[in-house]
Amino acid sequence: MHATQHLTGYAATGAAILTLTLAGCGSSGSGGSDGSAGTPAAVTTSTTLMTAKVDKVGTVVTDSKGYVLYRFDADSAHPTKVSCYGTCAVVWPAATAKGSVTVKGIDKSLVSTVKRSDGASQLTLAGWPLYRYAKDDEPKEAYGQGVDGTWWAVTPTGAKAATAAASSTGGSGY
């Protein structure tokens, strides 16, 4: 009987975790969501944006660990608007900053932040909100380039990187 009680307890705990996980994945639209379902790309007191040459996409912007940053066509730059929350933000976590932002190879006047609905400060470049791609496992990977025809590695000027390394067959954007 003692072993049965442990199994029942584990099953209940697993069910609770699954329920909480599914509850966090309920929204993929813009607005109205608390945006809490995403892991920030940076949570330090200092953030560095830099440039790197990446195979098949050219010179793009990376975070301080060398991970490629992306922009999303559903967002806007003028005015800056964030559209990726909920399940979208799980696949495309916001590149966030706490504290100062330094740049290497990027015009500092193009870099800013926008306040997300969850209160986090998301980095922007030329007005475009910046994101990481969850499937980029290593620095200088750009598997998010061209996903769903709406996600693009960002150049040091805020433009879309020109060459596609992936397509919509590379996986759903969210």
C-alpha positions in Angstrom: 0.0 0.0 0.0 2.9 2.3 0.8 4.3 2.1 -2.8 0.8 2.8 -4.2 0.6 6.0 -2.2 3.9 7.1 -3.6 2.8 6.4 -7.2 -0.5 8.2 -6.6 1.5 11.2 -5.2 3.8 11.2 -8.2 0.9 11.0 -10.7 -0.8 13.9 -9.0 2.3 16.0 -9.0 2.9 15.2 -12.7 -0.7 16.1 -13.5 -0.3 19.5 -11.7 2.9 20.3 -13.6 1.2 19.4 -16.9 -1.8 21.6 -16.1 0.5 24.5 -15.2 2.6 24.0 -18.4 -0.5 23.9 -20.6 -2.0 27.0 -18.9 1.2 28.9 -19.8 0.9 28.0 -23.5 -2.6 29.4 -24.0 -2.0 32.5 -26.0 -0.1 33.0 -29.3 -1.7 36.3 -30.3 -0.7 39.8 -29.7 -1.9 41.7 -26.7 -4.0 40.6 -23.8 -1.4 38.0 -22.6 0.7 38.6 -19.6 3.8 37.5 -21.7 5.1 35.3 -18.8 5.6 32.2 -20.9 9.0 33.0 -22.3 12.5 32.9 -20.9 14.4 36.1 -21.2 17.6 35.9 -23.3 19.5 38.0 -20.8 18.9 38.7 -17.2 22.1 40.3 -16.1 22.8 43.9 -15.1 24.7 44.5 -18.3 23.9 43.4 -21.8 26.2 43.5 -24.9 25.0 43.5 -28.5 27.7 42.7 -31.1 28.1 41.7 -34.7 29.2 38.3 -36.0 29.7 36.8 -39.4 27.3 33.8 -39.7 27.3 31.2 -42.4 24.6 31.7 -45.1 23.3 35.0 -43.5 26.3 37.3 -43.4 27.0 39.8 -40.7 24.3 39.9 -38.1 23.7 41.0 -34.5 24.2 38.6 -31.6 23.9 38.7 -27.9 26.9 38.6 -25.6 27.1 34.8 -25.8 27.1 34.9 -29.7 23.5 33.8 -30.2 21.9 35.3 -33.3 19.1 37.8 -32.7 16.0 38.1 -34.9 13.2 40.5 -35.8 9.6 39.5 -36.5 7.5 40.9 -39.4 4.4 41.0 -37.3 6.1 43.6 -35.0 6.6 47.2 -36.0 9.5 49.6 -35.7 7.8 53.0 -35.9 6.1 53.0 -33.5 7.8 50.0 -31.8 5.2 47.2 -31.2 5.8 43.7 -29.7 3.5 41.0 -31.1 5.2 37.8 -29.8 3.7 36.6 -26.4 2.5 33.3 -25.0 3.4 30.3 -27.0 5.2 32.5 -29.6 7.6 33.7 -26.8 8.4 30.1 -25.9 9.9 29.5 -29.3 11.1 33.1 -29.8 12.1 34.4 -26.3 12.5 38.1 -26.1 16.1 39.5 -25.9 15.8 41.4 -22.7 18.1 43.7 -20.8 18.4 44.8 -17.1 20.7 47.6 -16.6 23.1 49.0 -19.2 23.5 48.0 -22.8 26.8 48.1 -24.6 27.5 47.6 -28.3 30.3 46.4 -30.4 30.1 47.1 -34.2 26.6 48.6 -33.9 25.5 52.3 -33.8 24.5 52.8 -30.1 21.9 55.4 -31.2 19.9 52.5 -32.9 19.7 50.5 -29.7 16.9 51.0 -27.2 14.3 49.0 -25.2 10.6 48.6 -25.2 8.5 47.6 -22.1 6.8 44.2 -22.6 3.4 43.5 -21.0 5.2 41.3 -18.4 7.2 44.4 -17.4 10.5 43.2 -18.9 12.6 45.5 -21.1 13.0 44.0 -24.5 15.9 45.2 -26.6 15.2 47.0 -29.9 17.4 47.8 -32.9 16.2 50.6 -35.2 12.9 50.2 -33.4 12.5 46.5 -34.1 12.1 44.3 -31.0 14.8 41.6 -30.8 14.4 37.8 -30.1 16.4 34.6 -29.8 15.3 31.4 -31.5 14.9 28.4 -29.2 16.2 26.0 -31.8 19.6 27.8 -32.1 21.6 25.5 -29.7 25.0 27.0 -30.3 26.4 30.5 -30.9 26.4 31.7 -34.6 23.6 29.3 -35.6 20.8 31.0 -37.6 18.2 28.2 -37.9 15.5 30.9 -37.3 16.4 32.7 -40.5 13.3 32.8 -42.8 11.1 30.7 -40.5 7.5 31.0 -41.7 8.6 33.8 -44.0 8.3 36.2 -41.0 11.4 35.8 -38.8 14.8 37.2 -39.9 18.2 37.5 -38.4 18.8 41.2 -37.9 21.7 43.2 -39.4 23.6 45.9 -37.5 21.3 48.5 -39.1 18.1 46.7 -38.0 17.4 45.4 -41.5 16.5 41.8 -42.4 19.5 39.5 -43.2 19.2 38.8 -46.9 19.8 35.1 -47.3 17.6 32.4 -46.0 19.2 29.5 -44.1 15.9 28.0 -43.1 12.4 27.9 -44.4 8.9 27.2 -43.0 9.8 23.5 -43.3 12.4 24.2 -40.6 9.6 24.3 -38.0 6.7 26.4 -37.0 7.4 29.9 -35.9 5.1 29.3 -32.9 
